[in-house]
Amino acid sequence: MSDKHADKHIHDNGSQRRILDAIRVLAGHELHGLAPKDLVAALSTSPASITRDLHNLVAAGFAEQIAETGRYRLAPGLVRIAIAHATAMERAQNRLTETINRYRTEP
């Protein structure tokens, strides 16, 4: 078995991984979006695969098509998930800091 396949897991799925990679590629292009051909190039895949992936991302509310240009970008709902995560981490950090400060204070 070659090294390339050594880390292959029984549950690996190329289509699912590609759609997750598409989300990563779309990240940072929220203003102008990316054309499907840009995703084809970035993910080294076929136009038909990108068409399916984009359809599923839009249907799930993770991406949206910009009407004026036909390009795609991450949808606000997916970005809100990232913001909610960052907010939760900040709250957790604040709580930890408060606890540490409470234990540092002498009675």
All heavy atoms as an XYZ file, in Angstrom:
826
protein
N       0.842     -1.179      0.000
C       0.000      0.000      0.000
C       0.888      1.243      0.000
O       1.806      1.356      0.784
C      -0.906     -0.024      1.230
C      -1.895      1.120      1.256
S      -2.971      1.081      2.714
C      -4.353      0.203      2.051
N       0.593      2.197     -0.872
C       1.402      3.408     -0.955
C       1.076      4.340      0.212
O       0.036      4.228      0.847
C       1.141      4.121     -2.287
O      -0.143      4.707     -2.279
N       1.985      5.308      0.457
C       1.765      6.273      1.528
C       0.510      7.099      1.284
O      -0.159      7.505      2.211
C       2.973      7.205      1.656
C       4.170      6.500      2.263
O       3.976      5.449      2.910
O       5.294      6.977      2.068
N       0.192      7.339      0.008
C      -0.976      8.144     -0.336
C      -2.253      7.515      0.214
O      -3.165      8.199      0.634
C      -1.077      8.299     -1.856
C      -2.239      9.136     -2.312
C      -2.265      9.256     -3.816
C      -3.462     10.046     -4.277
N      -3.557     10.127     -5.709
N      -2.331      6.199      0.218
C      -3.536      5.511      0.665
C      -3.432      5.011      2.100
O      -4.378      4.449      2.629
C      -3.850      4.343     -0.273
C      -4.099      4.790     -1.679
N      -5.210      5.504     -2.039
C      -3.363      4.647     -2.812
C      -5.166      5.769     -3.333
N      -4.049      5.277     -3.824
N      -2.302      5.226      2.744
C      -2.097      4.728      4.108
C      -3.081      5.365      5.085
O      -3.527      4.722      6.023
C      -0.662      4.987      4.556
N      -3.427      6.624      4.868
C      -4.326      7.324      5.779
C      -5.788      7.220      5.346
O      -6.655      7.808      5.971
C      -3.935      8.800      5.884
C      -2.578      8.979      6.557
O      -2.194      8.097      7.337
O      -1.920      9.995      6.282
N      -6.075      6.492      4.302
C      -7.446      6.343      3.811
C      -8.270      5.603      4.851
O      -7.873      4.574      5.366
C      -7.430      5.559      2.491
C      -8.780      5.440      1.848
C      -8.977      6.541      0.860
C     -10.234      6.261      0.058
N     -11.134      7.363      0.054
N      -9.414      6.146      5.153
C     -10.310      5.561      6.138
C     -11.541      5.039      5.433
O     -11.946      5.570      4.392
C     -10.696      6.627      7.178
C     -11.474      6.092      8.328
N     -12.834      5.925      8.287
C     -11.070      5.683      9.553
C     -13.239      5.434      9.436
N     -12.194      5.285     10.228
N     -12.150      4.025      5.984
C     -13.318      3.400      5.367
C     -14.466      4.399      5.152
O     -15.266      4.251      4.236
C     -13.793      2.186      6.205
C     -14.842      1.393      5.444
C     -14.306      2.619      7.560
C     -15.174      0.058      6.077
N     -14.541      5.428      5.966
C     -15.634      6.404      5.863
C     -15.289      7.623      5.019
O     -16.108      8.537      4.902
C     -16.098      6.826      7.255
C     -16.683      5.700      8.043
N     -17.821      5.040      7.667
C     -16.251      5.109      9.180
C     -18.086      4.085      8.536
N     -17.136      4.102      9.461
N     -14.072      7.680      4.470
C     -13.719      8.802      3.604
C     -14.649      8.842      2.407
O     -15.011      7.804      1.839
C     -12.271      8.676      3.112
C     -11.260      9.023      4.185
O     -11.665      9.536      5.247
O     -10.063      8.777      3.969
N     -15.048     10.062      2.024
C     -15.933     10.228      0.885
C     -15.457     11.443      0.100
O     -15.517     12.572      0.594
C     -17.378     10.409      1.357
C     -18.337     10.540      0.216
O     -18.322     11.538     -0.496
N     -19.168      9.528      0.033
N     -14.999     11.211     -1.106
C     -14.433     12.283     -1.925
C     -15.407     13.409     -2.203
O     -15.033     14.582     -2.170
N     -16.663     13.090     -2.465
C     -17.655     14.128     -2.760
C     -17.909     15.008     -1.548
O     -17.996     16.235     -1.667
C     -18.975     13.494     -3.205
O     -18.796     12.785     -4.396
N     -18.024     14.393     -0.389
C     -18.253     15.175      0.823
C     -17.039     16.029      1.152
O     -17.175     17.192      1.537
C     -18.589     14.252      1.996
C     -19.939     13.604      1.846
C     -20.242     12.621      2.961
O     -19.381     12.300      3.774
N     -21.466     12.143      2.989
N     -15.867     15.462      0.985
C     -14.654     16.224      1.270
C     -14.537     17.413      0.298
O     -14.148     18.506      0.691
C     -13.431     15.321      1.175
C     -12.181     16.060      1.615
C     -11.065     15.157      1.939
N     -11.440     14.347      3.097
C     -10.677     13.387      3.581
N      -9.526     13.115      3.019
N     -11.047     12.701      4.620
N     -14.871     17.179     -0.970
C     -14.775     18.245     -1.966
C     -15.721     19.398     -1.628
O     -15.361     20.566     -1.751
C     -15.073     17.692     -3.358
C     -14.816     18.699     -4.472
C     -15.177     18.166     -5.845
N     -16.595     17.847     -5.897
C     -17.097     16.616     -6.071
N     -16.299     15.580     -6.218
N     -18.391     16.405     -6.086
N     -16.923     19.091     -1.171
C     -17.874     20.158     -0.850
C     -17.398     20.956      0.368
O     -17.564     22.173      0.435
C     -19.307     19.608     -0.678
C     -20.340     20.690     -1.009
C     -19.558     19.041      0.687
C     -21.730     20.158     -1.243
N     -16.762     20.270      1.313
C     -16.190     20.982      2.455
C     -15.002     21.842      2.013
O     -14.835     22.974      2.483
C     -15.778     19.992      3.538
C     -16.944     19.246      4.194
C     -16.426     18.100      5.050
C     -17.813     20.183      5.001
N     -14.215     21.324      1.102
C     -13.104     22.109      0.549
C     -13.636     23.329     -0.209
O     -13.024     24.398     -0.172
C     -12.234     21.256     -0.371
C     -11.388     20.247      0.393
O     -11.177     20.428      1.611
O     -10.942     19.259     -0.238
N     -14.767     23.176     -0.882
C     -15.376     24.303     -1.604
C     -15.741     25.418     -0.630
O     -15.559     26.607     -0.937
C     -16.603     23.846     -2.385
N     -16.234     25.053      0.546
C     -16.547     26.061      1.569
C     -15.280     26.813      1.949
O     -15.278     28.041      2.038
C     -17.197     25.403      2.805
C     -18.599     24.898      2.451
C     -17.251     26.381      3.983
C     -19.239     24.031      3.513
N     -14.186     26.083      2.135
C     -12.912     26.740      2.487
C     -12.443     27.680      1.377
O     -11.923     28.759      1.643
C     -11.843     25.694      2.766
C     -11.989     25.023      4.088
C     -10.756     24.163      4.409
N     -11.089     23.218      5.437
C     -11.432     21.955      5.225
N     -11.445     21.459      4.019
N     -11.724     21.165      6.226
N     -12.613     27.256      0.133
C     -12.179     28.077     -1.001
C     -13.042     29.341     -1.099
O     -12.539     30.426     -1.381
C     -12.210     27.271     -2.316
C     -11.971     28.164     -3.522
C     -11.179     26.143     -2.278
N     -14.340     29.209     -0.860
C     -15.247     30.358     -0.930
C     -14.991     31.368      0.187
O     -15.261     32.566      0.019
C     -16.703     29.902     -0.881
C     -17.237     29.210     -2.131
C     -18.583     28.562     -1.848
C     -17.332     30.176     -3.294
N     -14.470     30.898      1.312
C     -14.219     31.784      2.453
C     -13.257     32.897      2.054
O     -12.226     32.655      1.429
C     -13.654     30.987      3.624
N     -13.629     34.113      2.404
C     -12.794     35.270      2.089
C     -13.178     35.949      0.787
O     -12.593     36.959      0.412
N     -14.172     35.384      0.099
C     -14.617     35.972     -1.166
C     -16.078     36.417     -1.068
O     -16.831     36.355     -2.051
C     -14.457     34.948     -2.302
C     -13.033     34.560     -2.532
N     -12.160     35.327     -3.273
C     -12.319     33.501     -2.085
C     -10.981     34.745     -3.291
N     -11.043     33.639     -2.573
N     -16.476     36.872      0.117
C     -17.874     37.217      0.346
C     -18.333     38.459     -0.411
O     -19.517     38.587     -0.713
C     -18.146     37.390      1.851
C     -18.127     36.100      2.632
C     -16.731     35.514      2.830
O     -15.731     36.269      2.809
O     -16.652     34.291      2.999
N     -17.434     39.343     -0.765
C     -17.843     40.559     -1.465
C     -18.120     40.302     -2.941
O     -19.205     40.609     -3.438
C     -16.777     41.646     -1.307
C     -17.153     43.017     -1.853
C     -18.426     43.541     -1.209
C     -16.009     43.993     -1.628
N     -17.171     39.720     -3.645
C     -17.313     39.506     -5.090
C     -17.635     38.067     -5.459
O     -18.041     37.798     -6.592
C     -16.044     39.946     -5.821
C     -15.733     41.401     -5.632
N     -16.500     42.403     -6.160
C     -14.746     42.010     -4.929
C     -16.004     43.579     -5.801
N     -14.945     43.373     -5.059
N     -17.430     37.137     -4.558
C     -17.692     35.731     -4.842
C     -16.689     35.145     -5.822
O     -15.738     35.803     -6.252
N     -16.909     33.894     -6.169
C     -16.064     33.191     -7.135
C     -16.937     32.605     -8.229
O     -18.051     32.157     -7.967
C     -15.291     32.051     -6.456
C     -14.213     32.442     -5.459
C     -13.646     31.200     -4.781
C     -13.101     33.218     -6.143
N     -16.403     32.585     -9.426
C     -17.090     31.930    -10.542
C     -16.919     30.423    -10.399
O     -15.913     29.959     -9.839
C     -16.498     32.400    -11.868
N     -17.875     29.650    -10.893
C     -17.722     28.188    -10.827
C     -16.388     27.707    -11.400
O     -15.773     26.798    -10.849
C     -18.916     27.682    -11.642
C     -19.962     28.739    -11.437
C     -19.181     30.029    -11.424
N     -15.912     28.350    -12.475
C     -14.635     27.924    -13.069
C     -13.478     28.114    -12.099
O     -12.506     27.363    -12.123
C     -14.369     28.660    -14.385
C     -14.100     30.137    -14.229
C     -13.785     30.810    -15.541
C     -13.485     32.274    -15.269
N     -12.926     32.957    -16.375
N     -13.572     29.118    -11.201
C     -12.539     29.319    -10.187
C     -12.515     28.147     -9.210
O     -11.447     27.704     -8.781
C     -12.777     30.617     -9.421
C     -12.727     31.851    -10.310
O     -11.939     31.856    -11.284
O     -13.476     32.803    -10.036
N     -13.690     27.650     -8.856
C     -13.775     26.497     -7.962
C     -13.282     25.232     -8.659
O     -12.617     24.400     -8.042
C     -15.203     26.316     -7.463
C     -15.664     27.377     -6.456
C     -17.172     27.355     -6.296
C     -14.983     27.177     -5.129
N     -13.609     25.094     -9.945
C     -13.108     23.950    -10.723
C     -11.586     23.918    -10.660
O     -10.978     22.877    -10.381
C     -13.604     24.010    -12.188
C     -12.856     23.030    -13.064
C     -15.109     23.751    -12.256
N     -10.966     25.066    -10.884
C      -9.505     25.143    -10.878
C      -8.933     24.910     -9.480
O      -7.971     24.156     -9.308
C      -9.047     26.497    -11.418
N      -9.524     25.552     -8.486
C      -9.000     25.444     -7.123
C      -9.114     24.028     -6.560
O      -8.262     23.597     -5.787
C      -9.736     26.422     -6.205
N     -10.162     23.312     -6.973
C     -10.404     21.978     -6.417
C     -10.001     20.859     -7.367
O     -10.180     19.684     -7.053
C     -11.874     21.844     -6.030
C     -12.343     22.849     -4.962
C     -13.843     22.757     -4.764
C     -11.599     22.620     -3.660
N      -9.479     21.243     -8.522
C      -9.039     20.253     -9.518
C     -10.119     19.202     -9.775
O      -9.883     18.004     -9.646
C      -7.736     19.573     -9.084
O      -6.726     20.517     -8.918
N     -11.286     19.678    -10.128
C     -12.411     18.779    -10.368
C     -13.152     19.203    -11.625
O     -12.755     20.153    -12.299
C     -13.339     18.734     -9.138
O     -14.253     17.649     -9.279
C     -14.090     20.025     -8.939
N     -14.227     18.533    -11.935
C     -14.964     18.799    -13.169
C     -16.035     19.868    -12.958
O     -16.535     20.051    -11.841
C     -15.640     17.515    -13.661
O     -16.716     17.180    -12.809
N     -16.413     20.553    -14.034
C     -17.509     21.517    -13.934
C     -18.807     20.867    -13.439
O     -19.554     21.475    -12.669
C     -17.653     22.036    -15.367
C     -16.291     21.867    -15.955
C     -15.762     20.596    -15.348
N     -19.075     19.641    -13.859
C     -20.297     18.959    -13.424
C     -20.295     18.747    -11.910
O     -21.328     18.929    -11.245
C     -20.441     17.622    -14.138
N     -19.147     18.393    -11.363
C     -19.057     18.202     -9.904
C     -19.287     19.512     -9.168
O     -19.995     19.550     -8.156
C     -17.691     17.628     -9.530
O     -17.561     16.308    -10.002
N     -18.709     20.585     -9.665
C     -18.879     21.887     -9.021
C     -20.328     22.340     -9.119
O     -20.877     22.901     -8.167
C     -17.917     22.936     -9.621
C     -16.479     22.619     -9.198
C     -18.297     24.357     -9.204
C     -16.233     22.574     -7.703
N     -20.971     22.083    -10.244
C     -22.385     22.438    -10.391
C     -23.210     21.732     -9.325
O     -24.056     22.351     -8.666
C     -22.901     22.074    -11.799
O     -22.155     22.842    -12.756
C     -24.380     22.360    -11.947
N     -22.973     20.430     -9.132
C     -23.688     19.675     -8.089
C     -23.362     20.211     -6.701
O     -24.248     20.394     -5.857
C     -23.327     18.188     -8.154
C     -24.072     17.417     -9.200
C     -23.870     15.908     -9.027
N     -22.463     15.504     -9.041
C     -21.770     15.233    -10.145
N     -22.344     15.313    -11.332
N     -20.506     14.873    -10.069
N     -22.083     20.460     -6.455
C     -21.667     20.952     -5.141
C     -22.309     22.298     -4.825
O     -22.810     22.516     -3.719
C     -20.149     21.070     -5.064
C     -19.443     19.723     -5.127
O     -20.112     18.674     -4.968
O     -18.214     19.732     -5.349
N     -22.273     23.208     -5.782
C     -22.862     24.524     -5.565
C     -24.363     24.422     -5.336
O     -24.920     25.113     -4.470
C     -22.540     25.461     -6.726
C     -21.086     25.934     -6.776
C     -20.798     26.646     -8.089
C     -20.759     26.829     -5.586
N     -25.030     23.563     -6.094
C     -26.464     23.363     -5.885
C     -26.727     22.927     -4.445
O     -27.620     23.456     -3.772
C     -27.025     22.322     -6.854
C     -28.400     21.884     -6.476
N     -29.530     22.618     -6.772
C     -28.827     20.804     -5.758
C     -30.592     22.012     -6.278
N     -30.187     20.905     -5.656
N     -25.967     21.966     -3.961
C     -26.163     21.455     -2.604
C     -25.800     22.484     -1.539
O     -26.478     22.580     -0.510
C     -25.379     20.154     -2.406
C     -26.087     18.998     -3.059
O     -27.149     18.578     -2.612
N     -25.529     18.486     -4.146
N     -24.759     23.258     -1.774
C     -24.395     24.307     -0.825
C     -25.480     25.374     -0.743
O     -25.821     25.846      0.345
C     -23.051     24.939     -1.207
C     -21.818     24.086     -0.921
C     -20.581     24.688     -1.586
C     -21.610     23.936      0.578
N     -26.044     25.743     -1.884
C     -27.129     26.729     -1.903
C     -28.373     26.143     -1.226
O     -29.007     26.799     -0.393
C     -27.437     27.189     -3.350
C     -28.720     28.003     -3.402
C     -26.267     28.008     -3.902
N     -28.710     24.902     -1.551
C     -29.888     24.257     -0.965
C     -29.776     24.147      0.558
O     -30.774     24.263      1.275
C     -30.100     22.879     -1.581
N     -28.555     23.961      1.052
C     -28.330     23.846      2.496
C     -28.226     25.210      3.173
O     -28.153     25.294      4.398
C     -27.054     23.049      2.763
N     -28.201     26.272      2.374
C     -28.082     27.613      2.936
C     -26.662     27.997      3.292
O     -26.432     28.953      4.021
N     -25.674     27.262      2.764
C     -24.279     27.555      3.056
C     -23.633     28.466      2.013
O     -22.565     29.009      2.261
C     -23.468     26.267      3.154
C     -23.740     25.469      4.405
C     -23.184     24.228      4.567
C     -24.554     25.944      5.415
C     -23.413     23.472      5.711
C     -24.803     25.210      6.566
C     -24.225     23.969      6.711
N     -24.232     28.587      0.850
C     -23.708     29.462     -0.203
C     -24.882     30.128     -0.893
O     -26.026     29.683     -0.779
C     -22.882     28.661     -1.210
N     -24.566     31.195     -1.605
C     -25.585     31.884     -2.387
C     -24.955     32.397     -3.675
O     -23.752     32.645     -3.727
C     -26.200     33.039     -1.596
C     -25.223     34.150     -1.239
C     -25.827     35.231     -0.355
O     -26.954     35.047      0.139
O     -25.158     36.268     -0.173
N     -25.804     32.519     -4.687
C     -25.330     33.045     -5.962
C     -25.616     34.541     -5.994
O     -26.700     34.987     -5.610
C     -26.029     32.350     -7.128
C     -25.429     32.720     -8.460
C     -25.991     31.888     -9.606
O     -27.094     31.355     -9.516
N     -25.226     31.783    -10.672
N     -24.640     35.296     -6.448
C     -24.799     36.744     -6.583
C     -25.525     36.980     -7.909
O     -24.996     36.651     -8.980
C     -23.436     37.465     -6.563
C     -22.681     37.133     -5.273
C     -23.623     38.974     -6.728
C     -21.233     37.574     -5.263
N     -26.723     37.506     -7.838
C     -27.578     37.644     -9.024
C     -26.918     38.460    -10.133
O     -27.015     38.096    -11.310
C     -28.919     38.275     -8.634
N     -26.228     39.530     -9.775
C     -25.648     40.426    -10.781
C     -24.489     39.806    -11.547
O     -24.240     40.169    -12.695
C     -25.161     41.735    -10.126
C     -26.245     42.560     -9.459
C     -26.595     42.065     -8.050
O     -25.791     41.323     -7.452
O     -27.679     42.417     -7.570
N     -23.758     38.897    -10.914
C     -22.542     38.375    -11.547
C     -22.580     36.873    -11.823
O     -21.761     36.372    -12.592
C     -21.309     38.646    -10.658
O     -21.471     37.935     -9.424
C     -21.129     40.135    -10.396
N     -23.488     36.163    -11.160
C     -23.526     34.708    -11.306
C     -22.470     33.996    -10.481
O     -22.375     32.777    -10.497
N     -21.676     34.756     -9.745
C     -20.639     34.165     -8.888
C     -21.270     33.664     -7.591
O     -22.398     34.015     -7.268
C     -19.564     35.217     -8.578
C     -18.765     35.612     -9.802
C     -17.875     36.824     -9.497
N     -16.790     36.887    -10.448
C     -15.543     36.534    -10.180
N     -15.199     36.123     -8.984
N     -14.623     36.593    -11.107
N     -20.503     32.880     -6.846
C     -20.992     32.308     -5.596
C     -20.145     32.785     -4.426
O     -18.952     33.020     -4.560
C     -20.947     30.777     -5.660
C     -21.983     30.211     -6.597
C     -21.732     30.146     -7.960
C     -23.207     29.769     -6.124
C     -22.683     29.644     -8.837
C     -24.170     29.260     -6.990
C     -23.898     29.199     -8.339
O     -24.851     28.709     -9.206
N     -20.796     32.894     -3.283
C     -20.120     33.272     -2.045
C     -20.776     32.531     -0.888
O     -21.865     31.965     -1.037
C     -20.202     34.770     -1.810
C     -21.626     35.266     -1.635
C     -21.653     36.758     -1.479
N     -23.027     37.267     -1.557
C     -23.337     38.507     -1.853
N     -22.379     39.382     -2.105
N     -24.590     38.890     -1.897
N     -20.116     32.552      0.266
C     -20.712     31.951      1.446
C     -21.961     32.740      1.816
O     -21.991     33.962      1.702
C     -19.735     31.964      2.619
C     -18.483     31.107      2.464
C     -17.614     31.226      3.712
C     -18.833     29.655      2.192
N     -22.969     32.026      2.246
C     -24.219     32.665      2.665
C     -24.074     33.187      4.092
O     -23.273     32.667      4.876
C     -25.369     31.670      2.582
N     -24.854     34.197      4.448
C     -24.768     34.742      5.804
C     -24.986     33.694      6.897
O     -24.365     33.771      7.952
C     -25.871     35.807      5.829
C     -25.992     36.241      4.403
C     -25.756     34.985      3.592
N     -25.827     32.713      6.665
C     -26.093     31.697      7.678
C     -24.845     30.946      8.092
O     -24.630     30.659      9.277
N     -23.996     30.609      7.134
C     -22.753     29.897      7.449
C     -21.790     30.811      8.199
O     -21.139     30.396      9.161
C     -22.095     29.356      6.178
C     -20.847     28.513      6.395
C     -21.161     27.303      7.275
C     -20.294     28.045      5.071
N     -21.734     32.065      7.796
C     -20.864     33.020      8.475
C     -21.356     33.232      9.914
O     -20.547     33.342     10.841
C     -20.796     34.348      7.692
C     -19.975     35.386      8.432
C     -20.222     34.107      6.294
N     -22.679     33.210     10.108
C     -23.223     33.359     11.471
C     -22.784     32.203     12.374
O     -22.610     32.394     13.576
C     -24.746     33.447     11.419
C     -25.231     34.795     10.971
C     -26.751     34.908     11.067
N     -27.175     35.987     10.198
C     -27.871     35.845      9.081
N     -28.291     34.650      8.708
N     -28.186     36.883      8.350
N     -22.637     31.013     11.814
C     -22.147     29.880     12.598
C     -20.744     30.188     13.117
O     -20.435     29.943     14.287
C     -22.159     28.579     11.766
C     -23.593     28.151     11.473
C     -21.385     27.471     12.469
C     -23.707     27.020     10.462
N     -19.901     30.733     12.261
C     -18.536     31.082     12.666
C     -18.548     32.166     13.741
O     -17.787     32.101     14.720
C     -17.725     31.536     11.456
N     -19.419     33.152     13.586
C     -19.513     34.235     14.575
C     -20.023     33.689     15.903
O     -19.522     34.052     16.970
C     -20.401     35.379     14.041
C     -19.698     36.064     12.862
C     -20.734     36.378     15.144
C     -20.568     37.033     12.087
N     -21.013     32.791     15.852
C     -21.532     32.189     17.084
C     -20.444     31.399     17.796
O     -20.332     31.440     19.026
C     -22.734     31.287     16.766
N     -19.613     30.708     17.035
C     -18.507     29.953     17.633
C     -17.525     30.902     18.306
O     -17.113     30.678     19.449
C     -17.799     29.128     16.546
C     -16.636     28.356     17.065
N     -15.361     28.882     17.101
C     -16.542     27.118     17.582
C     -14.545     27.998     17.621
N     -15.226     26.909     17.919
N     -17.160     31.960     17.616
C     -16.212     32.927     18.191
C     -16.791     33.571     19.446
O     -16.073     33.763     20.439
C     -15.859     33.994     17.153
N     -18.071     33.872     19.429
C     -18.730     34.467     20.594
C     -18.723     33.496     21.771
O     -18.454     33.887     22.913
C     -20.168     34.882     20.242
O     -20.127     35.828     19.166
C     -20.889     35.499     21.432
N     -19.014     32.234     21.506
C     -19.003     31.219     22.572
C     -17.602     31.068     23.158
O     -17.445     30.923     24.380
C     -19.513     29.890     22.036
N     -16.587     31.098     22.308
C     -15.204     30.991     22.794
C     -14.843     32.196     23.659
O     -14.175     32.062     24.692
C     -14.229     30.884     21.619
C     -14.329     29.593     20.840
S     -13.617     28.206     21.739
C     -15.073     27.375     22.294
N     -15.287     33.364     23.245
C     -15.006     34.576     24.021
C     -15.686     34.512     25.391
O     -15.084     34.842     26.406
C     -15.487     35.810     23.253
C     -15.149     37.112     23.938
C     -15.583     38.330     23.136
O     -15.975     38.183     21.964
O     -15.538     39.427     23.706
N     -16.947     34.039     25.412
C     -17.653     33.893     26.692
C     -16.933     32.891     27.602
O     -16.798     33.119     28.799
C     -19.096     33.434     26.461
C     -20.027     34.584     26.250
C     -21.485     34.106     26.309
N     -22.106     34.524     25.080
C     -22.655     33.744     24.169
N     -22.730     32.459     24.334
N     -23.179     34.247     23.075
N     -16.492     31.792     27.013
C     -15.780     30.781     27.790
C     -14.477     31.345     28.342
O     -14.119     31.100     29.502
C     -15.513     29.546     26.932
N     -13.757     32.114     27.513
C     -12.508     32.728     27.962
C     -12.766     33.711     29.094
O     -12.031     33.737     30.083
C     -11.806     33.441     26.798
C     -10.485     34.084     27.187
C      -9.458     33.069     27.634
O      -9.194     32.103     26.944
N      -8.885     33.263     28.822
N     -13.836     34.502     28.969
C     -14.171     35.462     30.028
C     -14.501     34.743     31.336
O     -14.081     35.172     32.410
C     -15.338     36.346     29.605
C     -14.955     37.325     28.517
O     -13.784     37.605     28.299
N     -15.946     37.833     27.807
N     -15.244     33.656     31.226
C     -15.601     32.888     32.433
C     -14.352     32.282     33.074
O     -14.205     32.302     34.303
C     -16.594     31.804     32.063
C     -17.158     31.107     33.250
C     -18.322     30.235     32.879
N     -18.784     29.556     34.075
C     -19.713     28.646     34.077
N     -20.292     28.303     32.954
N     -20.086     28.074     35.188
N     -13.457     31.756     32.250
C     -12.211     31.193     32.773
C     -11.375     32.272     33.445
O     -10.842     32.073     34.546
C     -11.417     30.526     31.643
C     -10.081     29.911     32.027
C     -10.256     28.816     33.080
C      -9.390     29.353     30.792
N     -11.283     33.435     32.823
C     -10.528     34.552     33.394
C     -11.125     34.980     34.728
O     -10.394     35.220     35.698
C     -10.483     35.737     32.408
O      -9.848     35.309     31.203
C      -9.744     36.928     32.999
N     -12.455     35.058     34.806
C     -13.115     35.415     36.066
C     -12.807     34.390     37.153
O     -12.538     34.752     38.302
C     -14.631     35.507     35.856
C     -15.072     36.691     35.049
C     -16.552     36.619     34.657
O     -17.276     35.724     35.150
O     -16.966     37.458     33.851
N     -12.817     33.114     36.809
C     -12.533     32.059     37.781
C     -11.091     32.144     38.257
O     -10.813     32.051     39.461
C     -12.822     30.671     37.161
O     -14.193     30.627     36.753
C     -12.543     29.557     38.151
N     -10.168     32.337     37.327
C      -8.744     32.469     37.691
C      -8.559     33.660     38.614
O      -7.882     33.562     39.648
C      -7.866     32.597     36.429
C      -7.829     31.259     35.683
C      -6.457     33.072     36.789
C      -7.209     31.337     34.301
N      -9.177     34.776     38.279
C      -9.043     35.980     39.109
C      -9.636     35.772     40.495
O      -9.100     36.271     41.487
C      -9.683     37.182     38.426
C      -8.887     37.645     37.236
O      -7.689     37.380     37.123
N      -9.543     38.327     36.309
N     -10.728     35.032     40.583
C     -11.348     34.742     41.862
C     -10.414     33.933     42.762
O     -10.308     34.164     43.962
C     -12.667     34.021     41.650
C     -13.610     34.155     42.827
C     -14.971     33.560     42.538
N     -14.877     32.105     42.710
C     -15.310     31.203     41.846
N     -15.874     31.569     40.739
N     -15.184     29.925     42.093
N      -9.698     32.976     42.171
C      -8.777     32.158     42.950
C      -7.486     32.882     43.288
O      -6.798     32.524     44.247
C      -8.473     30.843     42.226
C      -9.576     29.823     42.409
C     -10.641     29.744     41.536
C      -9.542     28.941     43.496
C     -11.654     28.819     41.714
C     -10.541     28.017     43.677
C     -11.603     27.957     42.788
O     -12.605     27.057     42.984
N      -7.146     33.886     42.541
C      -5.919     34.651     42.813
C      -6.131     35.663     43.937
O      -5.174     36.124     44.541
C      -5.477     35.401     41.541
C      -4.825     34.509     40.543
C      -4.301     35.339     39.413
N      -3.642     34.472     38.446
C      -3.418     34.794     37.193
N      -3.788     35.980     36.738
N      -2.816     33.949     36.380
N      -7.350     36.041     44.171
C      -7.650     37.048     45.182
C      -7.512     36.452     46.576
O      -8.042     35.382     46.855
C      -9.094     37.586     44.992
O      -9.222     38.027     43.641
C      -9.388     38.722     45.918
N      -6.812     37.152     47.416
C      -6.648     36.669     48.787
C      -7.897     37.012     49.587
O      -8.477     38.073     49.403
C      -5.422     37.317     49.426
C      -4.122     36.830     48.807
C      -2.922     37.365     49.561
O      -2.999     37.534     50.789
O      -1.911     37.600     48.906
N      -8.274     36.111     50.521
C      -9.460     36.389     51.346
C      -9.248     37.526     52.320
O      -8.240     37.929     52.673
C      -9.696     35.082     52.089
C      -8.509     34.211     51.840
C      -7.690     34.857     50.788
